Amino acid sequence: MDALTAFGLFAVTFMLVCYVLEERAPFWTLLFALGCLMGSAYGFLQGAWPFGAVELIWFVVALRRWWIARKRWEPIA
């Protein structure tokens, strides 16, 4: 496995973990957005520009979801 493939595997695994934990706090949605950005970078670096473009769109969508969620979120005391 080369470094680029390992990076892609990490990015997608990171996204999955963050997606599963999104209900816990807006922080996880922000991390999911970061994972989407990493997935986008992977897609562009390995030459699959449609994948990179879609992940970039998901990054923007996730950032918007985080921006809205952080205003509404109240931690459980």
GULUMVEX-107227 format. One record per residue (C-alpha): residue in one letter; x, y, z. Coordinates in steps of 0.5 Angstrom, whole numbers, plus 2048, in hexadecimal, padded with zeros to 3 digits. Example, Ala and Ser with C-alpha at 12.3 -4.5 7.8 and 13.67 -1.06 7.14 Angstrom:
2
a|819|7F7|810
s|81B|7FE|80E
# end
This chain:
77
m|800|800|800
d|803|807|7FE
a|802|80D|802
l|7FD|810|7FE
t|7F9|80A|7FF
a|7FA|80A|806
f|7F8|811|806
g|7F1|810|803
l|7F0|80A|807
f|7F1|80E|80D
a|7ED|814|80A
v|7E7|80F|809
t|7E7|80C|810
f|7E8|812|813
m|7E2|815|810
l|7DE|80F|811
v|7DF|80F|819
c|7DE|817|819
y|7D7|815|816
v|7D5|810|81B
l|7D7|815|820
e|7D3|81B|81E
e|7CD|81A|822
r|7D2|81B|828
a|7D4|822|827
p|7D5|827|821
f|7DD|826|822
w|7DC|820|81E
t|7D8|823|819
l|7DE|828|818
l|7E3|822|818
f|7DF|81E|813
a|7E0|825|80E
l|7E7|824|80F
g|7E7|81D|80D
c|7E3|81F|807
l|7E8|824|805
m|7EE|81E|806
g|7E9|81A|802
s|7E9|81F|7FD
a|7F1|820|7FD
y|7F1|819|7FC
g|7ED|818|7F6
f|7F0|81E|7F2
l|7F7|81B|7F4
q|7F6|814|7F1
g|7F3|817|7EB
a|7EB|816|7EC
w|7E9|81D|7EC
p|7E1|81B|7EC
f|7E2|818|7F3
g|7E7|81E|7F5
a|7E1|823|7F3
v|7DC|81F|7F6
e|7E0|81F|7FD
l|7E1|826|7FC
i|7DA|828|7FC
w|7D8|823|802
f|7DE|827|805
v|7DA|82E|804
v|7D3|82A|806
a|7D6|827|80D
l|7D9|82E|80E
r|7D2|831|80E
r|7CF|82C|812
w|7D4|82D|817
w|7D3|835|817
i|7CB|834|818
a|7CC|82E|81D
r|7D1|832|822
k|7CC|837|823
r|7C7|832|825
w|7CB|82E|829
e|7CA|82D|831
p|7CF|828|834
i|7CB|823|839
a|7CD|825|840
# end
